[in-house]
Every structure is written in C-alpha cells, then in structure tokens.
Amino acid sequence: MKVENHSVSVLYMLFSLLFCACCIAANVFETKQIAFFGHGQTAGVIVFPISYIINDVVCEVWGFKKARLLIWAGFIMNFFFVAAGALCDWLPGADYWDNDEGFHAIFGLAPRIACASFIAFISGSFVNAYVMSKMKIHDGQKRFSMRAILSTVFGETTDSIIFFPLAFGGIIPTDELPWLMLYQIMLKTAYEIIILPITIRVVAWAKKHEQVDAYDNNISYSIWKLFDL
C-alpha cells in the first residue's frame, strides 16, 4: 500500500461533496428546534454527525492533511451559502412575493449564530481529525472503532461547548443550555456508534479501492497549511 498520495482521488472528491452538503444542510436545519425525550434539540442533529463520520473516514484512509483540506472546503462552502442566503434575504422582495417571513426564518441567520456556527465547526472538526490522527499513529491498524468514537466525543464536545453558549446564550434558558449541550454530544456519539459497522466497512473498502492507508508521521498539524497535501 502507498503511505502517502499527493493527489486528490475521485472517491475523496465524492466524500468531500457529501461533507459539504451535510455542513450546509445542518446549518439550515439548525433553525428548527425539535422535542426529543422532553428536551429541545436543533434539527441539525439529524445530519450534522454524518460530517464527523466522513471526517473519520477521510482521516483514517488519507490522513490529516487531506482531512484538513476537507474541513476548510466545508467551511468555505458553508460560508458562501450563508453569505448568499443573507444577501438574498436582505434584497427587497418582488411586489407579488408574500413569503418574506418564511424565507427570513430559514436564511436570515443572525450574525451571532452564523459566527458561532463557523467557529464551532472549525474547532470541533479539527479536534476530531487530530484525535483520529494521533490515535492511529499510536495504535496502527488496531482499534479503529475506539478512535472513531473517542474522536467524535472530543470533537462534538468542543463543537457544542463553543456553539451553544455563543449562539443561544441569553435566548435559551441558562439551566437548559448544559442539558442541550449534553444531549447533543450524547446523541451525536450514539449516532456514530450505531452507524459504526457501516463506517468500518466503508473504511476497509476505501483503503482497498484507493490502495492507500496514511499514517501522519512527522507532519505539521497547523490548520493553516491548506494546500500541504
């Protein structure tokens, strides 16, 4: 197997497209609060964990450097979507248009929520990839399930601790915020565990298809080296 591959494969590109789609969809779904076992949750919990699973797969197969490119691609695409949505929301509607309120509810993200989302996404995604990478160097081929779960716990915890206070502090009752964060972490981790048998098979198939199994020995973990592949 090749240890490093300095090109971007079609399979990696497809994973990247799905990753970006999940990031954008989660941002839209976050605008709805849903009830779950008596506690409020943002509907983004339905799709956002998939981005962490893709992050795990990419980091496991292609390594941290390809995961870094993936994370920044998701960030840039999400930023473009939010910015374009904000512009469309700001532009005056046509005389016959009567759905400004509904459009604003979805695309009129407050700058506070948008900034919280971006900061939390970058932080949580890179923590997830870093934990995956470091654990693989230590464990080798063994214990993929353990590093997939632990990286999700660390990444989702980072994401939730940053996002919810920044986005909803003073809006959601203070005594509800810790529960909201805890349930988000638990739900997203449970999501990872439930889908883990599929993730394991996808990773095995991707390694075989790509003939690559990267180990991040002696690399820079700086998040800014975007094009260092």
Backbone as a ProteinNet text record, in pm:
[ID]
protein_1_A
[PRIMARY]
MKVENHSVSVLYMLFSLLFCACCIAANVFETKQIAFFGHGQTAGVIVFPISYIINDVVCEVWGFKKARLLIWAGFIMNFFFVAAGALCDWLPGADYWDNDEGFHAIFGLAPRIACASFIAFISGSFVNAYVMSKMKIHDGQKRFSMRAILSTVFGETTDSIIFFPLAFGGIIPTDELPWLMLYQIMLKTAYEIIILPITIRVVAWAKKHEQVDAYDNNISYSIWKLFDL
[TERTIARY]
82.5	0	86.2	39.2	108.4	75.6	175.6	154.7	107.3	151.6	111.8	68.9	-23.6	-70.4	-92.2	-17.3	-22.7	-124.1	-209.2	-316.6	-450.3	-554.8	-690.4	-768.7	-818.5	-886.7	-1033.8	-1097.2	-1240.2	-1319.3	-1279.8	-1350.2	-1339.4	-1221	-1202.5	-1290.3	-1297.6	-1379.4	-1527.2	-1574.4	-1714	-1741.9	-1648	-1662.1	-1667	-1585.1	-1581.5	-1713.3	-1772.2	-1901.5	-2009.5	-2011.2	-2109.8	-2086.5	-1960.8	-1925.4	-1979	-1955.4	-2002.3	-2155	-2220.2	-2366.7	-2421	-2357.6	-2401.7	-2383.3	-2271.8	-2245.9	-2350.6	-2382.6	-2480.9	-2619.8	-2656.6	-2788.9	-2805.5	-2701	-2708.7	-2732.3	-2670.2	-2687.3	-2831.7	-2898	-3038.7	-3126.3	-3097.8	-3180	-3166.8	-3055.2	-3034.9	-3140.3	-3209.2	-3307.9	-3435.3	-3449.4	-3568.1	-3530.5	-3608.2	-3593.7	-3693.3	-3645.1	-3732.9	-3732.8	-3839.9	-3850.4	-3796.2	-3711	-3653.8	-3645.7	-3732	-3738.6	-3753.1	-3838.4	-3868.7	-3770.9	-3668.2	-3569.8	-3560	-3536	-3523.1	-3389.8	-3394.7	-3274.1	-3287.8	-3174.8	-3180.5	-3188.4	-3264.1	-3284.6	-3157.1	-3055.5	-2927.2	-2865.4	-2911.1	-2858	-2886.1	-2981.6	-3016.6	-2906.6	-2842.6	-2748.2	-2604.9	-2586.3	-2451.1	-2354.3	-2396.1	-2299.9	-2239.9	-2309.4	-2255	-2124.6	-2114.4	-1990.8	-1873.6	-1899.1	-1793	-1753.7	-1850	-1820	-1734	-1768.1	-1687.2	-1547.3	-1539.7	-1410.6	-1326	-1388.7	-1318.3	-1266.5	-1351.1	-1313.6	-1196.3	-1206	-1100.8	-969.6	-975.9	-854.6	-792.6	-874.8	-825.7	-762.1	-822.1	-774.6	-665.8	-691.4	-600	-511.1	-542.9	-458	-506.4	-439.8	-480.5	-474.2	-374.7	-359.8	-478.1	-527.3	-646	-770.8	-774.4	-887.2	-887.9	-770	-761.1	-819.7	-786.7	-844.3	-996.1	-1042.8	-1185.7	-1257.2	-1200.8	-1263.7	-1271.4	-1162.7	-1164.9	-1260.6	-1269.2	-1365.5	-1507.5	-1538.1	-1670.4	-1698.4	-1596.7	-1611.6	-1638.9	-1561.7	-1574.7	-1710	-1751.1	-1879.8	-1995	-1983.9	-2086.7	-2093.3	-1976.6	-1971.9	-2035.3	-2003.9	-2062.5	-2214.1	-2263.7	-2407.7	-2475.8	-2418.5	-2477.7	-2473.5	-2359.7	-2347	-2444.3	-2457	-2550.9	-2695.2	-2724.9	-2859.5	-2890.9	-2791.3	-2810.7	-2834.6	-2760.8	-2779.4	-2919.8	-2964.4	-3098.6	-3205.2	-3180.7	-3275.5	-3282	-3168.3	-3160.9	-3226.2	-3216.1	-3271.9	-3424.4	-3482.7	-3628.5	-3700.5	-3810.9	-3888.4	-3971.4	-4010.1	-4097.4	-4235.3	-4309	-4439.7	-4534	-4522.4	-4612.8	-4560.1	-4439.2	-4377.6	-4436.1	-4487.4	-4551.7	-4497.7	-4374.1	-4319.2	-4188.7	-4175.6	-4053	-4028.2	-4133.2	-4117.7	-4062.9	-4116.4	-4069.2	-3926.4	-3895.8	-3759.5	-3660.4	-3698.8	-3609.7	-3586.4	-3688	-3674	-3567.8	-3548.1	-3450.9	-3315.9	-3316	-3191.1	-3141.7	-3224.9	-3183.5	-3110.4	-3006.5	-2931.5	-2872.7	-2890.2	-2828.7	-2677.4	-2605	-2458.1	-2401.9	-2467	-2420.9	-2424.2	-2534.9	-2547.6	-2453.4	-2440.8	-2350.8	-2206.4	-2162.7	-2024.5	-2002.3	-2099.7	-2088	-2077	-2156.2	-2154.6	-2019.4	-1965.1	-1837.1	-1723.2	-1718.1	-1611.2	-1620.4	-1741.7	-1760.8	-1727.3	-1767	-1741.1	-1591.3	-1518.6	-1374.5	-1306.5	-1339.9	-1275.8	-1305.7	-1433.7	-1471.5	-1417.8	-1420.4	-1373.9	-1225.1	-1147.7	-1003	-965.2	-1038.4	-1014.1	-1042.7	-1152.8	-1187.1	-1075.5	-1028.9	-925.4	-793.1	-758.5	-633.6	-633	-743.4	-752	-743.7	-814.3	-807.7	-665	-597.9	-462.6	-364	-367.3	-272.7	-297.7	-422.7	-452.8	-411.3	-422.7	-381.3	-230.5	-156	-10.3	26.1	-46.7	-18.5	-66	-184.9	-246.8	-225.9	-186.9	-175.2	-310.9	-317.2	-441.5	-546	-502.6	-593.1	-680.4	-791.2	-879.2	-934	-973	-1036.9	-1166.5	-1243.7	-1371.2	-1351.3	-1249.8	-1223.4	-1187.4	-1100.3	-1060.9	-1173.3	-1258.3	-1373	-1468.2	-1493	-1584.3	-1522.7	-1398.5	-1335.2	-1314.4	-1277.4	-1258.5	-1390.9	-1500.7	-1632.6	-1668	-1640.3	-1668.5	-1593.8	-1463.3	-1383.5	-1427.9	-1452.1	-1491.7	-1628.1	-1725.4	-1860.9	-1868.2	-1789.7	-1785.7	-1732.5	-1624.4	-1568.4	-1669.8	-1734.3	-1834.9	-1948.1	-2002.8	-2119.7	-2084.9	-1968.6	-1926.9	-1908.9	-1866.2	-1846.2	-1977.4	-2050.8	-2165.8	-2280.7	-2325.5	-2449.9	-2440.5	-2335	-2326.9	-2315.7	-2236.9	-2220.4	-2349	-2418.5	-2536.3	-2663.3	-2679.6	-2808.7	-2802.1	-2683.8	-2674.2	-2764	-2850.9	-2945.1	-3074.8	-3080.3	-3202	-3266.6	-3189	-3234.3	-3207.3	-3300.1	-3279.1	-3144.5	-3077.5	-2943.3	-2938.9	-3040.6	-3040.9	-3069.8	-3115.6	-3143.4	-3020	-2929.9	-2813.4	-2725	-2684.4	-2598.6	-2664.3	-2795.6	-2865.2	-2868.7	-2890.8	-2892.5	-2758.6	-2649.5	-2515.6	-2488.3	-2525.7	-2500.3	-2577.3	-2703.3	-2783.1	-2731.4	-2684.7	-2626.9	-2505.8	-2417.6	-2297.2	-2334.9	-2428.7	-2469.1	-2537	-2624.7	-2695.9	-2601.3	-2509.9	-2417.6	-2318.5	-2277.4	-2188.9	-2263.7	-2389	-2471	-2490	-2509.1	-2520.9	-2397.2	-2278.6	-2151.6	-2145.4	-2186	-2178.2	-2273.3	-2395.6	-2495.3	-2451.1	-2391.6	-2353.4	-2212	-2144.3	-2004.8	-1981.8	-2070.2	-2047.5	-2038.9	-2119.6	-2113.2	-1984.1	-1947.2	-1824.7	-1702.8	-1697	-1584	-1573.5	-1685.7	-1684.6	-1647.5	-1695.2	-1659.5	-1510	-1453	-1308.4	-1229	-1267.1	-1195.8	-1204.1	-1324.6	-1341.2	-1260.9	-1262.9	-1190	-1040.1	-986.4	-842.3	-806.6	-891.5	-865.6	-878.4	-981	-1004.5	-892.8	-852	-752.5	-609.2	-591.5	-459	-374.1	-435.5	-367.2	-413.9	-320	-350.3	-251.6	-287.8	-192.5	-167.3	-41.3	-1.2	65.1	24	66.6	194.3	298.3	426.1	496.8	544.5	627.2	558.1	427.9	357.9	329.7	294.7	252.5	101.3	58.4	-84.2	-141.3	-66.5	-118.8	-242.9	-346.9	-470.7	-461.5	-356.2	-347.6	-277.8	-212.8	-140.6	-238.6	-325.7	-440.3	-398.5	-295.5	-258.3	-137.3	-102.2	3.5	-58.5	-55.3	-117.7	-14.4
-120.5	0	125.9	228.5	356.9	425.1	482.1	550.8	692.2	756.4	893.2	906.2	995.3	1022.6	1172.3	1237.2	1383.3	1431.7	1343.7	1383.4	1368.8	1414.3	1402.4	1309.1	1198.8	1097.9	1133.6	1062.2	1080.7	1042.8	934.9	891.9	996.9	1051.6	1159	1278.8	1311.7	1424.2	1399.4	1276.4	1244.3	1255.1	1207.9	1225.2	1373.8	1453.1	1597	1663.6	1623.9	1680.3	1646.5	1522.3	1482.8	1557.6	1576.1	1650.2	1793.1	1860	1997.9	2004.1	1906.4	1903.8	1888.3	1804.2	1784.2	1912.2	1980.6	2104.6	2210.7	2225.5	2325.4	2288.2	2160.4	2116.2	2134.8	2103.1	2116.8	2261.4	2353.1	2494.6	2539.2	2486.4	2518.5	2452.9	2325.9	2252.2	2306.7	2373.8	2430.3	2536.1	2587	2692	2636.8	2504.6	2445.6	2374.9	2398.2	2328	2212.6	2093.5	1976.8	1922.8	1854.9	1795.4	1653.2	1620.1	1486.5	1442.8	1346.6	1298.1	1412.8	1507.2	1615.1	1729.8	1724.9	1833.3	1883.9	2014.1	2072.7	2037.7	2014.5	1989.8	2064.4	2103	2158.7	2044.3	2063.9	1957.2	1922.7	2005.2	1975.3	1845.9	1797.3	1673.2	1554.6	1569.1	1460.4	1435.4	1542.2	1527.7	1564.2	1652.1	1700.5	1589.8	1486.7	1380.3	1309.6	1310.7	1245.8	1312.4	1444.1	1513.7	1464.7	1430.9	1377.7	1236.2	1157.7	1023.1	1030.9	1121.9	1141.1	1188.9	1279.9	1327	1209.4	1118.1	999.4	914	890.5	806	867.4	995.9	1062.6	1063.5	1093.2	1096.8	958	856.2	718.2	669.9	700.7	648.9	736.5	868.4	958.3	1041.4	1047.2	1119	1259.3	1320.2	1450.6	1559.3	1555.2	1663.5	1670	1553.1	1552.3	1591.3	1552.8	1593.4	1744.4	1803.3	1949.2	2019.3	1971.3	2028.9	2011.4	1894.1	1865.6	1963.7	1985.8	2074.7	2217.6	2265.3	2402.3	2415.1	2309.8	2313.1	2324.1	2245.8	2254.2	2391	2448.7	2582.2	2686.5	2683.3	2784	2771.7	2648.6	2628.2	2672.2	2641.1	2680.9	2832.8	2896.6	3042.4	3105.7	3050.6	3103.5	3090.4	2974.3	2950.6	3048.3	3064.5	3154.3	3298.9	3338.9	3476.1	3503.1	3407.3	3424	3427.3	3343.1	3343.3	3474.3	3528.9	3657.9	3769.6	3765.7	3866.9	3857.8	3735.8	3717.7	3761.9	3735.9	3776.4	3928.2	3993.6	4139.9	4211	4152.7	4216.9	4227.4	4339.6	4355.4	4256.4	4201.3	4105.9	4174.7	4097.6	4149.5	4183.7	4264.8	4309.4	4192.9	4086.9	3973.4	3869.2	3890.1	3794.3	3816.1	3709.7	3725.1	3625.8	3580.2	3480.6	3527	3659.8	3712.4	3654.1	3638.9	3590.7	3447	3361.1	3223.2	3213.3	3293	3291.9	3342.1	3446.4	3503.3	3404.6	3328.2	3232.3	3127.4	3095.6	2993	3052.3	3158.9	3211.8	3338.2	3395.8	3519.2	3491.6	3409.4	3376.7	3503.2	3517.3	3630.6	3615.6	3726.7	3718.1	3642.1	3655.1	3584.6	3433.2	3382.8	3238.8	3190.7	3268.2	3230.1	3222.2	3321.8	3322.8	3207.2	3182.3	3071.2	2939.2	2924.4	2801.9	2780.6	2886.2	2874.5	2840.7	2911.5	2888.5	2747.1	2705.5	2572.5	2463.1	2482.1	2382.6	2361.9	2472.3	2462.2	2396.1	2440.1	2388.6	2239.9	2203.9	2065.4	1971.2	2013.7	1927.9	1900.8	2003.6	1983.7	1903.4	1919.7	1836.2	1690.2	1665.3	1529.9	1467.8	1542	1490.2	1469.4	1559.7	1549.8	1424.6	1400.7	1282.7	1155.1	1150.4	1034.3	1007.9	1113.6	1100.6	1051.9	1113.4	1078.2	935.7	896.6	762.2	656.5	689.4	592.3	573.3	681.4	668.8	575.4	587.2	505.7	361.1	342.8	210.2	134.7	204.3	138.1	95.9	-25.9	-75.1	-110.3	-126.7	-173.3	-60.1	-99.3	-12	107.2	82.9	190.5	234.6	138.9	172.2	265.6	237.4	319.9	462.3	477.5	614.3	687.8	615.1	680.1	735.8	657.9	702.3	814.9	797.3	898.7	1030.3	1022.4	1146.6	1221.7	1147.2	1210.2	1275.3	1206.4	1262.4	1393.8	1394.3	1516.2	1625.3	1587.5	1686.3	1745.6	1660.2	1708.4	1788.9	1748.9	1826	1965.8	1974.7	2105	2188.8	2128.1	2197.4	2250.5	2166	2204.9	2310	2295.4	2390.7	2530.6	2535.7	2665.2	2718.9	2632	2680.6	2729.4	2648.1	2680	2804.9	2822.8	2948.7	3071.8	3059.4	3174.9	3205.1	3101.6	3121.5	3147.6	3082.1	3084.6	3134.6	3178.1	3233.9	3356.7	3359	3468.4	3449.1	3349	3318.7	3192.8	3085.5	2962.7	2975.9	2933.7	2944.2	2885.4	2954	2914	2772.1	2732.6	2598.3	2490.9	2532.7	2437.9	2415.8	2514.2	2505.3	2383.8	2358	2240	2109.5	2098.1	1977.5	1968.1	2080.4	2082.6	2038.5	2088.7	2050.9	1903.6	1857.8	1718.7	1623.2	1652.5	1565.7	1567.1	1681.9	1688.2	1596.3	1604.9	1521.4	1373.5	1340.1	1200.6	1147.7	1227.9	1184	1163.9	1259.1	1250.5	1136.1	1111.1	997.9	866.3	861	741.4	716.6	824.1	817.2	748.6	794	737.2	587.3	549.9	410.4	323	370.6	292.3	265.5	366.7	353.3	298.2	268.7	224.2	100.1	-1.1	-117.4	-79.4	18.7	65.4	143.4	227.5	306.7	216	108.6	14.6	-46	-82.9	-143.4	-41.2	82.1	187.5	214.8	220.4	244.6	131.2	7.8	-106.6	-105.7	-75.6	-71.2	43.1	159.7	275.7	249.9	188	156.3	60	-38.7	-135.8	-70.9	10.5	75.4	173.7	252.2	356.9	305.8	186.5	133.1	233.5	285.3	383.7	366	383.9	377.4	470	597.3	700.9	700.2	726.5	749.7	886.7	967.2	1107.5	1126.6	1055.8	1070.6	1197.4	1275.8	1394.4	1494.5	1518.2	1620.2	1740.2	1850.9	1968.8	1962.7	1983.4	1985.3	2127	2220.5	2355.5	2351.5	2419.1	2417.6	2508	2587.3	2687.5	2636.6	2520.3	2470	2397.8	2476.2	2424.3	2338.6	2380	2311.1	2219	2191.3	2095.6	1956.7	1890.3	1758.8	1647.5
0	0	0	-68	-62.6	68.7	129	256.3	233.8	128.7	101.2	-44.3	-65.2	-200.3	-210.7	-295.4	-303.4	-406.6	-455.1	-546	-473.2	-538.9	-484.2	-575.3	-519.4	-599.2	-619.1	-712.3	-735.8	-610.6	-544.4	-423.7	-314	-296.2	-197.4	-232.7	-361.9	-405.7	-372.9	-391.4	-361.1	-211	-129.5	14.6	50.4	-17	10.3	-25.2	-137.5	-177.3	-75.4	-28.5	71.8	203	238.5	359.8	352.5	240	223.7	226.3	162.7	162.5	304.4	384.8	523.5	605	585.3	658.7	626.4	498	456.4	506.2	489.3	534.3	684.4	761.2	906.9	946.9	874.6	905.9	886.1	784.4	760.8	866.9	896	991.9	1133.7	1161.9	1295.2	1329.2	1227.6	1252.6	1316.5	1320.1	1383.2	1512.7	1615.4	1742.8	1745.2	1779.7	1787.4	1930.7	1967.3	2100.2	2095.1	2192.6	2197.7	2342.7	2380.6	2518.3	2618.9	2583.4	2676.2	2675.2	2590.8	2584.3	2440.2	2428.4	2296.3	2231.8	2101.7	2022.7	1891.5	1833.8	1699.5	1600.2	1494.3	1396.3	1320.5	1332.3	1269.5	1318.1	1435.2	1490.7	1398.6	1308.8	1217.6	1115.1	1066.7	956.1	993	1091.5	1120.4	1160.2	1238.4	1273.6	1153.8	1040.3	920.9	879.4	899.6	863.4	947.4	1073.5	1158.4	1115.6	1071.6	1022.6	896.8	806.1	685.3	723.4	819.1	869.1	918.2	994	1043.6	928.5	829.6	716.2	640.2	610.4	534.7	611.8	741	822.1	833.8	847	859.8	730.3	617.5	489.3	429.9	420.8	350.9	444.1	571.7	666.2	698.7	796.7	849.2	743.2	656.3	558.9	463.2	421.3	335	416.1	542.7	628	647	657.5	672.2	550.3	431	309.6	308.3	349.6	356.9	449.1	567.7	666.9	614.6	555.1	502.7	383.9	302	190.2	244.3	348	409.2	467.5	530.9	589.4	481.3	374.6	268.3	198.5	167.9	102	192.8	321.1	416	429.2	434.3	443.3	319.9	202.5	78.6	81.2	124.9	130	224.7	344.1	443.5	394.2	334.8	285.1	170.9	79.2	-32.6	18.5	116.7	174.6	244	315	382.9	282.2	169.4	65.1	5.6	-26.2	-81.8	17.9	145.9	249.4	261.3	241.7	254.2	135.6	16.5	-103	-91.2	-132.3	-122.6	-213.6	-163.8	-242.1	-350	-448.9	-555	-496.8	-568.7	-521.1	-493.2	-573.1	-558.3	-459.1	-409.1	-315.8	-175.9	-115.6	15.2	119.7	98.3	191.3	254.7	272.9	333.6	472	548.6	686.5	689.2	603.6	598.2	547.5	443.5	389.3	493.3	564.7	665.8	780.5	813.9	923.7	893.7	765.8	726.8	691.1	611.6	557.6	626.8	711.7	777.9	908.8	901	1022.2	1083.3	1212.9	1281.8	1274.5	1259.2	1256.3	1375	1490	1609.9	1589.9	1536.2	1516.2	1407.7	1300.7	1191.9	1240.8	1314.8	1366.8	1463.2	1550.6	1645.2	1569.7	1464.4	1385	1318.6	1260	1190.7	1287	1399.3	1497.6	1554.7	1589.4	1647.9	1547	1421.6	1318.1	1296.7	1278.8	1256.9	1376.2	1496.1	1616.9	1636.3	1631.4	1653.8	1547.3	1421.6	1312.7	1322.5	1355.2	1365.4	1489.6	1597.9	1716.1	1681.5	1611	1569	1484.3	1383.8	1294.4	1368.2	1458.9	1533.8	1622	1693.1	1780.3	1697.3	1584.2	1495.5	1449.9	1406.3	1352.6	1457.9	1574.1	1680.8	1731.4	1745.1	1792.8	1690.6	1560.7	1459.2	1460.1	1479.3	1489.4	1604.7	1713.9	1832.9	1816.1	1757.8	1753.6	1623.6	1517.3	1388.3	1334.7	1279.7	1221.5	1327.2	1450.2	1555.5	1609.9	1669.9	1747.2	1668.1	1543.2	1467.4	1534	1582.7	1645.7	1764	1844.8	1962.5	1922.6	1823	1785.5	1713.8	1641.1	1576.8	1682.5	1786.7	1892	1975.4	2017.9	2103.7	2029	1901.6	1825.1	1812.7	1798.2	1792.4	1925.1	2035.7	2168	2186.8	2156.2	2172.9	2075.6	1950.1	1850.2	1876.9	1907.8	1933.4	2063.1	2162.3	2287.1	2261.5	2185.4	2150.2	2074.6	1975.5	1893.9	1980.7	2066.8	2147.2	2251.7	2315.5	2418.7	2359.9	2235.2	2169.4	2112.1	2039.8	1964.1	2051.1	2143.5	2214.1	2301.9	2380.4	2456.1	2366.1	2257.4	2168.1	2091.3	2047.9	1962.7	2041.9	2157	2225.5	2369.3	2413.5	2547.5	2561.7	2662.7	2680.3	2604.1	2515.7	2440.1	2496.5	2501	2565.6	2715.2	2800.7	2945.9	2988.7	3079.3	3120.7	3174.3	3249	3306.2	3202.1	3083	2975.9	2887.9	2881.9	2792.5	2820	2945.4	2969	2924.7	2949.3	2905.6	2753.9	2689.2	2543.4	2487.1	2544.9	2500	2526.3	2646.6	2683	2592.3	2567.1	2481.9	2338.4	2292.6	2158.4	2148.6	2247.7	2247.9	2253.9	2341.8	2357.6	2231.1	2173	2053.4	1935.6	1917.7	1804.5	1822.3	1945.7	1972	1950.8	1997.5	1975.4	1826.2	1751.3	1605.2	1547.8	1592.4	1547.6	1579.5	1701.5	1744	1662.8	1641.8	1568.5	1424.8	1362.9	1222.2	1205.6	1317.6	1314	1227.2	1231.5	1142.9	995.5	954.8	816.5	793.2	889.1	876.6	860.6	939.8	932.6	793.3	736.2	602.7	495.5	511.3	416.1	420	539.8	554.6	489.3	516.9	460	307.1	256.4	110.9	49.5	113.4	59.9	57.3	162.4	164.9	51.9	31.2	-74.9	-212.3	-229.2	-359	-392.3	-293.3	-316.2	-305.2	-246	-220.2	-140.5	-34.7	49.4	193.1	285.5	428.8	498.1	509.9	550.7	701	736.6	875	881.6	979	982.9	1064	1024.7	1092.5	1044.6	1139.2	1109.5	1018.3	1042.2	964.8	1053.9	992.2	1067	1087.9	1211.3	1241	1238.5	1183.1	1167.8	1078.8	1122	1043.3	921.8	911.8	805.6	680.1	684.4	568.7	476.3	418.8	342.7	224.7	152.5	30	47	171.6	200.6	201.3	85.8	70.7	67.1
[MASK]
+++++++++++++++++++++++++++++++++++++++++++++++++++++++++++++++++++++++++++++++++++++++++++++++++++++++++++++++++++++++++++++++++++++++++++++++++++++++++++++++++++++++++++++++++++++++++++++++++++++++++++++++++++++++++++++++++++++

